Amino acid sequence: MAAADSIDRRRFGRAGVFALLLIALICEGYDLQAANFAAPDLVRHMGVTRAQIGPLLSASLVGVLIGAILIGSLGDRYGRKRLIVGACATYGIFSLIAAQAESLNALIGLRFLIGLGLGGVLPNALALAGEIAPPGREATGTALVGIGITLGGVLAGAVAAALLPAYGWPSLFLVGGVMPLAIALLLQIGLPESPAFLAQRAAGQGGMAPPSPASGPMPLLQGGLRWVTLGIWLIFACVLMVVYLLSGWIPLLLSESGFSPQHSALIGSAYHAGGVAGGVVASLILKRRGWSAVTGFALGASIFLLLLALGAGSTAVLVAGVIAAGFCVTGTQNAINGAAGVSYPTALRARGLGWALGIGRVGSIAGPLVGSAAIWLGMSGAHRFFALPLIPLGIAAGVAFLLRNRP
């Protein structure tokens, strides 16, 4: 309590710290989605097929998987601020280089390196948000900051609609390089270090917090946490598969269905905008509903995606359905971020989120590749793709229902 309250006396205060973390995750969300919105222009100008785009959409997610596990959990020992600032600067530099890529393979490699940096930011930002939130509102604070990822997707769609027609795909990566470098400087100036890390470092009387007596995920798999952790990992894998299947393929499928690149980007942005609203609602009800909120949002997402899979009669119906699906799918994502964060004690929170997000990235990597496989198997038409997420959403809803008695 005292450590969290001391944040109020820092440069920006508690609300300012939340704003800084939100900005950092908006930037991360932008860079996560940049390749998705660049994909239609890449298909036209690099002479590649839609099926070949899948590995590009998954490349940064492979990096995020490794970064979340190997880099993200280091915040418990070396400090959340250091990891967040360093990771922002790292992926910003690689994004600037990606804007100069001359082949799809080079771009895939650079997107992987970008993902390494992205993987270090999210678990530490969410863990720090949970630490500085008022007592009893840790899940809400974590989920509200997590909305930044979805806001970044809205921003990516808006930037794509504005810049793609005139400047092409490199412009998206240039913006995605400049933003994190500027934000890293702002975070270095205004972001305080984790209260829990400072307390652990003081206890260790050294330059870093003392190492945990166990390494890797083992503390998360002991005693009463074992089945909770395995359930959380399964939920994250299923939900993130759905998130990145839809966000990765919606712009490209709409473009192939006859929409202009600008309109495809705007509809993709509308999907993320619906997600912002869903994320806010999920954050507000988490304190009372916990894992039950995850169950409700996952079931709602299944219903709207099933309706879209049956076919949209007009553009207006398609847009409304995409927004509703975004509301529920991203609401599910934000709900699991908040519910999982408070399922672990503070000392294991960054590690728990880091491993959950890392294991979840197995699903996120599979998402775009599932889209490629569906194309190889002859699936055509955007509406048919909306049926693909129904099974993973059903699994997530069922496991979350079993975890509903957790905080």
Protein Blocks (a to p, Z undefined) as FASTA:
>chain_A
ZZmmmmmmmmnommlmmmmmmmmmmmmmmmmmmmmmmmmmmmmmnopafklmmmmmmmmm
mmmmmmmmmmmmmmmmnopklmmmmmmmmmmmmmmmmmmpcbfklmmmmmmmmmmmmmmm
mmmmmmmmmmmpcehilmmmmmmmmmmmmmmmmmmmmmmmmmmmmnommlmmmmmmmmmm
mmmmmmmmmmccdfklmmmmmmnopabdcddfbgcjllmmgcjllmmmmmmmmmmmmmmm
mmmmmmmmmmmmmmmnopafklmmmmmmmmmmmmmmmmmmmmmmmmmnmmmmmmmmmmmm
mmmmmmmmnopfbfklmmmmmmmmmmmmmmmmmmmmmmmmmmpcfklmmmmmmmmmmmmm
mmmmmmmmmmmmmmmnopacjklmmmmmmmmmmmmmmmmmmmmmpZZ
